[in-house]
Amino acid sequence: MLSETTPHVVAYKLGCNLRFKPVALTASVCVASPQMKSKLPEELTSEVPQTKWGKILLATPVIMTVIATLLAGLASSEMTRAQYDRALGAQLQSKAGDQWAYFQAKKLRGAMQRNSLELLTATTEVKLIANPVLDKIPVPAPTSMDAKVAAALEAIEKQKPETEIAELLKPVDDKSLAAALQAAKDNALAFETALAPANQEIEKLEKLVAEGDKDARRDMSATKMRFNGARYETEARVNQTIATFYELQVRKANIAAERHHKRSGKFFFGMLAAQAAVIVSTFAIAAQKRSFLWSVAAVAGIAAIIFAVYVYLRV
């Protein structure tokens, strides 16, 4: 009978992998404890072979899950960018509306000044004051812009179809469009600066007119009407140019929003394909015909990757 100190019993209790070799024994007598080391049943381990093919089969659902998560993130990111571009377009449209309001107001003022001058000259004798500063309105400098921006601007001014304007705006980058808008604003400020001598001249002439001289005051009023009519007409054109550049930015933002919206939907379909690959590859692990199901999952996953790359680069 074996005692508690017998090497066979000690090895069984410790559950170690030590091998005891007593003098009288020539074989290993240590038995691993079933409580310390577990072993998968043979029917489960036989389901997935421990080969390169088996490892690929087990890794496929994980890889497809990662791809599906990335595509879901891309879809969400594209939708967020579409919403941002829509909001940006609304802000730019508000700024364009302000410039159109200035354009209309100055157009109306210029028309009123000219109509008043015509009515005055038709009802009484008027002698316009000859002054080289007031006789000629400064001409705003032409706005410097890229050739692509100029083509899109011309399309809007000629009221061409929106599809044609959109095609002309696609190759226009945001920096060149912003530079053209800034150049138009600079021209507006330069025009205001160029009008300063004329405004000072008008103030000087008004002070020289005698208080009781009605004819001189009438002539001065007529001279101001002529000057202001031409001035408001020129300022209206300047504001029109700025408003048109804002309109280009609005259309550019809307085009970008549409593009990101389409990309979001296509990335979403790619995510669905990757999710389908996850499901099919998971079934392939437990099914009998693993090769066929795994091939279907691999094809779905590869199609999702190719589709996502195509959308990212071309759409």
C-alpha positions as a printed Julia matrix, in Angstrom:
315×3 Matrix{Float64}:
   0.0     0.0     0.0
   1.29    3.51   -0.94
   1.93    5.99    1.85
   1.37    9.78    1.8
   5.08   10.35    1.15
   5.28    8.08   -1.84
   6.5    10.06   -4.89
   3.51    8.88   -6.93
   1.05   10.38   -4.46
   3.01   13.63   -3.99
   3.17   14.23   -7.73
  -0.57   13.63   -8.13
  -1.41   16.09   -5.32
   0.84   18.87   -6.6
  -0.34   18.51  -10.2
   3.08   19.46  -11.48
   4.89   18.32  -14.57
   7.86   17.03  -12.6
   9.03   13.6   -13.37
  10.13   11.45  -10.45
  12.57    8.71  -11.23
  13.06    6.53   -8.2
  15.84    4.07   -8.34
  13.5     1.17   -8.63
  11.41    2.75  -11.44
  12.4     3.54  -15.03
   9.28    5.35  -16.28
   7.61    8.62  -15.46
   5.24    8.32  -12.55
   3.83   11.89  -12.34
   0.18   12.3   -13.4
  -1.2    15.84  -14.06
  -4.12   16.79  -11.88
  -7.38   17.23  -13.84
  -8.26   20.12  -11.51
  -5.28   22.26  -12.66
  -5.2    21.63  -16.42
  -8.27   21.58  -18.69
  -8.55   20.08  -22.12
 -11.04   20.87  -24.91
 -13.2    17.99  -25.98
 -12.04   16.29  -29.11
 -15.35   16.94  -30.9
 -14.85   20.72  -30.51
 -11.19   20.87  -31.45
 -11.9    18.81  -34.5
 -14.38   21.47  -35.76
 -11.6    23.95  -36.6
  -8.31   22.43  -37.7
  -5.22   23.99  -36.15
  -3.72   24.8   -39.5
  -3.1    27.97  -41.45
  -6.55   27.6   -43.02
  -8.13   27.19  -39.6
  -6.45   30.29  -38.24
  -7.61   32.31  -41.25
 -11.13   30.97  -40.75
 -11.13   32.02  -37.1
  -9.66   35.46  -37.87
 -12.1    36.3   -40.68
 -15.04   37.43  -38.46
 -12.72   39.62  -36.42
 -11.21   41.26  -39.5
 -14.61   41.82  -41.07
 -15.9    43.32  -37.83
 -13.02   45.8   -37.81
 -13.69   46.7   -41.44
 -17.41   47.14  -40.76
 -16.62   49.41  -37.81
 -14.27   51.53  -39.93
 -16.88   51.85  -42.67
 -19.52   52.83  -40.13
 -17.18   55.52  -38.82
 -16.56   56.79  -42.35
 -20.29   56.89  -43.06
 -20.93   58.87  -39.88
 -18.02   61.21  -40.61
 -19.24   61.92  -44.14
 -22.76   62.65  -42.87
 -21.34   65.07  -40.29
 -19.35   66.87  -42.97
 -22.47   67.08  -45.15
 -24.37   68.71  -42.3
 -21.48   71.13  -41.72
 -21.41   72.13  -45.4
 -25.17   72.68  -45.34
 -24.86   74.96  -42.32
 -21.93   76.79  -43.93
 -23.96   77.28  -47.09
 -26.8    78.79  -45.05
 -24.4    81.26  -43.4
 -22.89   82.24  -46.75
 -26.38   82.66  -48.2
 -27.17   85.12  -45.42
 -24.05   87.13  -46.28
 -24.96   87.05  -49.96
 -28.44   88.3   -49.04
 -26.88   91.28  -47.24
 -24.86   92.2   -50.31
 -27.92   91.87  -52.55
 -29.79   94.15  -50.17
 -27.01   96.75  -50.47
 -27.11   96.34  -54.25
 -30.86   96.94  -54.41
 -30.76   99.88  -52.03
 -27.98  101.62  -53.93
 -29.61  100.89  -57.26
 -32.8   102.46  -55.97
 -30.97  105.48  -54.56
 -29.13  106.02  -57.81
 -32.38  105.84  -59.77
 -34.01  108.34  -57.4
 -31.09  110.75  -57.75
 -31.22  110.59  -61.54
 -35.0   110.97  -61.64
 -34.85  113.95  -59.32
 -32.17  115.56  -61.49
 -34.23  115.0   -64.62
 -37.31  116.47  -62.98
 -35.36  119.47  -61.75
 -33.78  120.21  -65.12
 -37.15  119.81  -66.81
 -38.92  122.33  -64.59
 -36.27  125.03  -64.13
 -33.02  126.23  -65.5
 -30.06  124.52  -63.84
 -26.35  125.19  -64.28
 -24.29  122.24  -63.11
 -21.1   123.2   -61.33
 -18.05  122.28  -63.36
 -15.54  120.56  -61.11
 -12.94  118.02  -62.3
 -13.23  116.09  -59.02
 -17.01  115.73  -59.31
 -17.32  115.33  -63.05
 -15.81  111.86  -63.15
 -16.48  108.97  -60.79
 -13.46  106.75  -59.97
 -13.61  103.39  -61.73
 -13.15  100.34  -59.45
 -10.22   98.14  -60.31
 -11.1    94.82  -61.96
 -11.28   91.92  -59.52
  -8.37   89.53  -59.89
  -9.5    85.91  -59.96
  -8.61   82.48  -61.23
  -9.75   81.53  -64.75
 -11.98   78.76  -63.36
 -13.62   81.18  -60.93
 -14.15   83.65  -63.77
 -15.87   80.97  -65.87
 -18.23   80.04  -63.02
 -18.93   83.73  -62.32
 -19.79   84.33  -65.96
 -22.14   81.35  -65.92
 -24.06   82.81  -62.98
 -24.24   86.27  -64.54
 -25.63   84.75  -67.75
 -28.09   82.66  -65.7
 -26.99   79.35  -67.15
 -28.53   76.07  -65.87
 -27.57   74.94  -62.4
 -26.08   71.7   -63.72
 -23.69   73.64  -65.94
 -22.73   75.96  -63.08
 -22.13   72.95  -60.83
 -19.8    71.38  -63.41
 -17.85   74.63  -63.66
 -17.58   74.89  -59.86
 -16.29   71.35  -59.26
 -12.65   72.12  -60.26
 -12.68   75.42  -58.32
 -10.9    75.12  -54.97
 -12.01   76.99  -51.88
  -8.79   79.01  -51.58
  -9.03   80.56  -55.04
 -12.71   81.37  -54.48
 -11.98   82.97  -51.1
  -9.11   84.95  -52.65
 -11.41   86.29  -55.38
 -13.99   87.31  -52.77
 -11.35   89.08  -50.7
 -10.12   90.88  -53.82
 -13.67   92.12  -54.48
 -13.94   93.39  -50.91
 -10.59   95.13  -51.24
 -11.83   96.81  -54.4
 -14.9    98.06  -52.54
 -12.72   99.57  -49.82
 -10.41  101.09  -52.43
 -13.41  102.65  -54.17
 -14.59  104.2   -50.9
 -11.11  105.63  -50.38
 -11.06  107.02  -53.92
 -14.36  108.84  -53.26
 -12.99  110.68  -50.22
 -11.63  113.69  -52.23
 -15.0   114.08  -54.0
 -16.88  114.02  -50.69
 -14.54  116.65  -49.29
 -15.02  118.77  -52.41
 -18.79  118.65  -52.02
 -18.56  119.78  -48.41
 -16.27  122.63  -49.44
 -18.65  123.79  -52.19
 -21.67  123.65  -49.88
 -19.91  125.98  -47.47
 -19.17  128.44  -50.27
 -22.78  128.69  -51.37
 -24.47  131.77  -49.94
 -27.36  131.16  -47.56
 -29.9   133.21  -49.47
 -28.76  132.44  -53.0
 -31.46  130.04  -54.21
 -30.07  129.68  -57.72
 -26.62  128.72  -56.45
 -28.13  126.27  -53.95
 -30.26  124.74  -56.71
 -27.21  124.34  -58.9
 -25.34  122.76  -56.01
 -28.18  120.32  -55.37
 -28.28  119.36  -59.03
 -24.52  118.79  -59.04
 -24.81  116.55  -55.98
 -27.64  114.58  -57.58
 -25.56  113.92  -60.67
 -22.57  112.84  -58.6
 -24.55  110.67  -56.19
 -26.48  109.02  -59.03
 -23.26  107.91  -60.68
 -21.72  106.99  -57.32
 -24.6   104.75  -56.21
 -24.67  103.05  -59.59
 -20.99  102.16  -59.32
 -21.28  101.03  -55.7
 -24.21   98.81  -56.66
 -22.05   97.03  -59.22
 -19.34   96.52  -56.61
 -21.85   95.0   -54.18
 -23.24   92.86  -56.97
 -19.79   91.39  -57.6
 -19.32   90.58  -53.91
 -22.79   89.02  -53.7
 -22.08   86.87  -56.75
 -18.89   85.52  -55.18
 -20.89   84.64  -52.08
 -23.38   82.86  -54.32
 -20.52   80.85  -55.77
 -19.45   79.86  -52.27
 -23.02   78.86  -51.41
 -23.22   76.62  -54.46
 -19.78   75.2   -53.71
 -20.85   74.34  -50.15
 -24.05   72.71  -51.4
 -22.11   70.66  -53.94
 -19.74   69.48  -51.21
 -22.69   68.63  -48.96
 -24.29   66.53  -51.7
 -20.99   64.76  -52.32
 -20.47   63.9   -48.65
 -24.09   62.76  -48.37
 -23.65   60.35  -51.28
 -20.35   59.09  -49.87
 -22.01   58.49  -46.51
 -24.7    56.33  -48.11
 -22.17   54.32  -50.11
 -19.96   53.76  -47.06
 -23.08   52.57  -45.24
 -23.72   49.97  -47.97
 -20.09   48.89  -47.68
 -20.57   48.47  -43.94
 -23.61   46.25  -44.6
 -21.51   44.08  -46.93
 -18.82   43.75  -44.26
 -21.46   42.87  -41.67
 -22.8    40.21  -44.01
 -19.26   38.85  -44.31
 -19.07   38.67  -40.51
 -22.31   36.69  -40.3
 -21.41   34.3   -43.11
 -17.89   33.7   -41.81
 -19.29   33.02  -38.34
 -21.65   30.44  -39.79
 -18.73   28.96  -41.71
 -16.96   28.06  -38.47
 -19.86   25.91  -37.3
 -21.0    24.57  -40.67
 -19.9    21.49  -42.53
 -19.0    23.18  -45.82
 -16.62   25.78  -44.43
 -14.75   26.38  -47.66
 -17.82   27.51  -49.57
 -19.2    29.74  -46.8
 -15.8    31.23  -46.04
 -15.36   31.98  -49.74
 -18.68   33.81  -49.75
 -17.61   35.78  -46.66
 -14.22   36.57  -48.18
 -15.82   37.76  -51.41
 -18.25   39.97  -49.48
 -15.45   41.4   -47.36
 -13.16   42.07  -50.32
 -16.06   43.65  -52.2
 -16.74   45.91  -49.21
 -13.08   46.98  -49.06
 -12.85   47.65  -52.81
 -16.15   49.54  -52.78
 -15.02   51.67  -49.82
 -11.71   52.52  -51.49
 -13.51   53.45  -54.7
 -15.94   55.71  -52.84
 -13.12   57.35  -50.86
 -11.02   58.09  -53.93
 -13.51   58.72  -56.73
 -16.92   59.77  -55.33
